[in-house]
Amino acid sequence: MQLNFFENANKGINHFAYYVIGVLITLIGYFIGQIPLILVSFYAVDKYDISTKVFNEFEKTINFELLNIDKNVGFVILILMFAFGTLGLWVALKIQKKSFLHMITPKSTIDLGRIFFGFVFWLGLGILGELISYGFQPNEYVFQFSGPNFFILLLIAIFLLPIQTSFEEFFFRGYIMQGLSNLMKNKIHIIIVSSILFAALHGTNPEVKEYGIGIMMTYYIIAGAFLAVIVIMDGRLELALGVHAATNFFGAVLVSYEGSVLQTDSLFKTSEISPALMTFSFAITALIFLYFCSKRYQWPPFSSLLSPITFLRSKDLAVV
């Protein structure tokens, strides 16, 4: 029988009220992590006499250069909120007598090979897709190698950016999905709810303001559903950790675009994107990834997503 990370949902204290408290503690940590961003922004406004118009533009684009702040410094400041969010989640897990390992795998050790494969394969698919796009619209790409700044960005992306991507996976695909499994046994319902919550967290991103809430929320929901399906089919979190890390590494280091929350000194920048085409391309790439992973890791049939979760036996199940 294939082990599944949902079996770990039974460990610790699982009453609904504890999950509400856990979510609140995690969000408090996340918002505390925004204090450095607020302080630095106000300091820059005062020091450089930033106009209200420019500051409003910064709030819309999160482009730190508007505040005369180095992009790499700004990037680290943004990552801080996810570091504090992770700390908040750790406190929540301690209260519920759970651990990060329980959210990642049903086994005793983390499979680093799965994380590496998820990262490399998804990054490779992303590069291939971008090359195809470049072939059709080469004039939309600007090469902007920034020398030392790029290598600093690369170090940040390798050693610090995974804090952000891992937090989102721990929280949404680990903590939230395991918590939902104590309330509902329908896997599709768990995928939908966790994906909507994932999209809601990104609702304030500059992309939403730039391209519209409808198409961008569709993109985020599809992305959240894709990662949730990976976790359920593989029975563990490692592949999703690798995929999410590769997605943001690509957007921060290789190709960024106008309106992206990741305004970095990436190698290339595109002047214009089609959010509808981006969403469609993502969905096709996701299907390719799921197909190859299903063969590589011998997943059960995808029809198993329609079967209920039947092996949970927690004495602490909430009644709602």
C-alpha positions in Angstrom: 0.0 0.0 0.0 1.4 3.4 -1.0 2.0 5.6 2.0 0.3 9.0 2.0 1.1 12.2 3.8 -2.6 12.5 4.8 -2.0 9.7 7.3 0.1 12.2 9.2 -2.9 14.4 9.7 -3.9 12.2 12.6 -0.8 13.0 14.5 -0.9 15.7 17.2 -4.0 17.7 18.1 -6.4 18.1 15.2 -9.5 19.9 16.6 -10.8 22.5 14.2 -10.3 25.3 16.8 -6.6 24.5 16.9 -6.3 24.9 13.2 -8.0 28.3 13.3 -5.6 29.4 16.0 -2.7 27.9 13.9 -3.7 29.9 10.8 -4.0 33.1 12.9 -0.6 32.6 14.4 1.0 31.9 11.0 -0.7 35.0 9.5 0.5 37.1 12.5 4.0 35.9 11.8 3.6 36.8 8.2 2.4 40.3 8.9 5.1 40.9 11.5 7.5 40.0 8.7 6.2 43.0 6.8 7.3 45.5 9.4 10.8 45.7 7.9 9.3 46.5 4.5 7.1 49.3 6.1 10.0 50.8 8.1 12.4 50.8 5.1 9.7 52.3 2.8 9.0 55.1 5.2 12.7 55.7 5.8 13.3 56.0 2.1 10.3 58.3 1.6 11.7 60.6 4.4 15.4 60.5 3.3 14.9 60.9 -0.4 11.7 63.1 -0.2 9.7 60.6 -2.3 6.5 62.1 -3.6 3.1 60.6 -2.9 2.8 59.8 -6.6 6.0 57.8 -6.7 5.2 56.0 -3.4 1.8 55.0 -4.8 3.5 53.7 -7.9 5.9 51.7 -5.6 2.9 50.2 -3.7 1.5 49.2 -7.1 4.6 47.7 -8.6 6.9 46.8 -5.6 9.8 48.2 -7.6 12.3 49.2 -4.9 14.3 51.4 -7.4 11.4 53.9 -7.1 12.5 54.4 -3.5 16.2 54.5 -4.4 16.6 51.1 -2.7 18.8 48.4 -4.4 16.6 45.7 -5.9 18.5 42.9 -4.2 18.1 44.6 -0.8 14.4 44.9 -1.5 14.2 41.3 -2.6 15.6 40.2 0.8 13.2 42.4 2.6 10.3 40.8 0.8 11.6 37.3 1.7 11.7 38.3 5.4 7.9 38.2 5.7 7.9 34.5 4.6 10.6 33.8 7.1 8.5 35.2 9.9 5.5 33.3 8.4 7.4 30.1 8.7 8.3 30.9 12.3 4.6 31.5 13.0 3.8 28.1 11.4 6.4 26.5 13.5 4.8 27.9 16.7 1.4 26.6 15.5 2.8 23.1 14.9 4.4 23.1 18.3 1.0 24.0 19.9 -0.6 21.1 18.0 2.3 18.7 18.7 3.1 18.3 15.1 6.3 18.7 13.0 7.4 20.0 9.6 8.4 16.4 8.7 4.8 15.2 9.2 3.6 17.7 6.6 6.3 16.7 4.1 6.4 12.9 4.1 4.9 9.8 5.7 8.5 8.4 6.0 11.2 9.2 8.5 13.4 11.2 6.1 12.9 13.8 3.4 13.5 12.7 -0.2 16.0 15.3 -1.5 16.1 13.6 -4.8 12.4 14.3 -5.4 12.9 18.0 -4.6 15.9 18.2 -7.0 14.0 16.4 -9.8 10.9 18.6 -9.3 13.1 21.7 -9.5 15.2 20.6 -12.5 12.4 19.1 -14.6 10.0 22.0 -14.0 12.8 24.6 -14.6 13.7 22.8 -17.9 10.1 22.8 -19.0 9.9 26.5 -18.2 13.1 27.3 -20.2 11.8 25.3 -23.1 8.5 27.2 -23.1 10.3 30.5 -22.9 12.5 29.6 -25.9 9.4 28.8 -27.9 7.9 32.2 -26.9 11.2 33.9 -27.8 11.1 32.3 -31.3 7.8 33.9 -32.0 8.4 37.3 -30.3 12.1 38.0 -30.0 11.6 41.7 -29.9 9.7 41.5 -26.6 12.8 40.3 -24.7 15.6 42.6 -23.4 18.9 41.2 -22.2 19.8 43.1 -19.0 22.8 41.3 -17.4 23.8 43.5 -14.5 27.2 42.0 -13.6 27.8 41.8 -9.8 24.2 42.6 -9.0 23.1 39.5 -11.0 25.5 37.2 -9.0 24.2 38.6 -5.7 20.7 37.9 -7.0 21.7 34.4 -7.9 22.9 33.8 -4.3 19.7 35.2 -2.9 17.6 33.0 -5.2 19.6 29.9 -4.2 19.9 30.4 -0.5 17.0 32.6 0.5 14.2 32.4 -2.1 13.4 28.8 -1.1 12.2 30.2 2.3 9.4 31.9 0.5 8.4 29.0 -1.8 8.8 26.4 1.0 6.6 28.5 3.4 3.8 28.5 0.8 4.1 24.8 0.3 4.3 24.0 4.0 1.3 26.2 4.8 -1.1 25.5 1.9 -0.2 22.0 0.6 1.0 20.7 4.0 -0.8 22.4 7.0 -4.0 23.5 5.2 -4.6 20.3 3.2 -3.9 18.0 6.1 -6.2 20.1 8.2 -9.0 20.0 5.6 -8.6 16.2 5.4 -9.9 16.1 9.0 -13.1 17.9 7.9 -13.7 16.5 4.4 -12.8 13.2 2.7 -13.4 14.4 -0.9 -9.9 15.0 -2.4 -11.4 17.3 -5.1 -12.9 19.5 -2.4 -9.6 19.7 -0.6 -7.9 20.7 -3.9 -10.4 23.4 -4.6 -10.5 24.9 -1.1 -6.7 24.9 -0.7 -6.2 26.4 -4.2 -8.7 29.2 -3.6 -6.9 30.1 -0.3 -3.6 30.0 -2.2 -4.9 32.4 -4.8 -6.3 34.7 -2.1 -2.8 35.1 -0.6 -1.6 36.4 -3.9 -4.6 38.7 -4.4 -2.5 41.8 -3.5 0.3 41.0 -6.0 1.1 43.6 -8.6 0.1 41.2 -11.4 -3.5 41.3 -10.2 -3.6 45.1 -10.5 -1.7 45.1 -13.8 -3.6 42.4 -15.7 -7.0 42.0 -13.8 -8.3 40.0 -11.0 -10.2 37.5 -13.1 -7.4 36.1 -15.2 -4.8 36.3 -12.5 -7.0 34.6 -9.9 -7.6 31.9 -12.5 -3.9 31.5 -13.0 -3.2 31.2 -9.2 -6.1 28.8 -8.7 -4.8 26.5 -11.5 -1.3 26.8 -10.1 -2.5 25.9 -6.6 -4.6 23.0 -7.9 -1.6 21.7 -9.9 0.6 21.6 -6.8 -2.2 20.1 -4.7 -2.6 17.3 -7.3 1.2 16.6 -7.2 1.0 16.2 -3.4 -2.0 14.0 -3.4 -0.8 11.7 -6.3 2.7 11.4 -4.9 1.6 11.2 -1.3 4.2 13.6 -0.2 5.4 17.3 -0.5 8.9 17.1 -2.0 8.0 17.4 -5.7 5.8 20.4 -5.0 8.6 22.0 -3.1 10.9 21.6 -6.0 8.4 22.8 -8.6 7.5 26.0 -6.6 11.2 26.8 -6.0 11.9 26.4 -9.8 8.9 28.6 -10.7 10.1 31.6 -8.6 13.8 31.0 -9.4 12.9 31.3 -13.1 10.9 34.5 -12.5 13.5 36.1 -10.3 16.8 35.1 -12.1 16.1 34.2 -15.7 13.1 36.1 -17.1 11.0 38.7 -15.3 8.2 40.9 -16.8 6.5 44.2 -16.3 3.9 44.0 -13.5 5.6 41.0 -11.8 6.0 41.0 -8.0 9.6 39.9 -8.6 11.2 43.1 -9.9 14.8 41.9 -10.0 17.9 42.2 -12.1 17.1 39.0 -14.0 18.9 38.0 -17.2 16.0 38.9 -19.4 12.9 41.0 -19.1 9.9 41.0 -21.3 8.1 44.2 -22.0 4.7 42.7 -22.4 2.9 39.4 -21.6 -0.5 37.9 -22.3 -1.8 36.6 -19.0 -4.3 34.4 -20.8 -1.5 32.8 -22.9 0.6 32.5 -19.8 -2.2 30.7 -18.0 -2.8 28.4 -20.9 0.9 27.6 -21.3 1.1 26.9 -17.6 -1.7 24.4 -17.7 -0.2 22.6 -20.7 3.2 22.4 -19.0 1.6 21.2 -15.8 -0.1 18.3 -17.6 3.2 17.3 -19.2 4.9 17.4 -15.7 2.1 15.3 -14.2 2.2 12.7 -16.9 6.0 12.2 -16.7 6.0 12.1 -12.9 3.1 9.6 -12.9 5.3 7.3 -14.9 8.6 8.0 -13.1 7.1 7.5 -9.6 4.4 4.9 -10.5 1.5 6.9 -9.3 -2.0 5.4 -9.0 -4.4 6.3 -11.8 -5.5 9.9 -11.8 -9.1 8.6 -11.3 -8.0 7.9 -7.7 -8.5 11.6 -7.1 -12.2 10.9 -7.2 -12.0 8.3 -4.4 -12.4 9.5 -0.8 -9.8 9.6 1.9 -10.8 6.6 4.0 -7.9 5.8 6.3 -8.1 8.7 8.7 -9.0 7.7 12.2 -8.5 10.7 14.5 -10.2 10.9 17.9 -9.8 14.7 17.7 -11.9 15.2 14.5 -13.9 18.4 14.6 -17.6 18.3 14.2 -18.8 21.2 12.0 
